[in-house]
């Protein structure tokens, strides 16, 4: 006979694990998009591939990165 409680617990753990994996993947994707927006895409062509760093200076990108980190810290509170 199958224990329903253990079956539900295994199912819940599987769902939680899948949710954690999706969260990690979305954060990684967001980080890659942010990095390409700030620094550009290597081997890309056109204005969209250049990134903010090519239009402004290194100091401007560093300031943007620090502001983004500050906003993330505020959102986490």
Beta strands, then each sheet from edge to edge (+ up, - down):
end
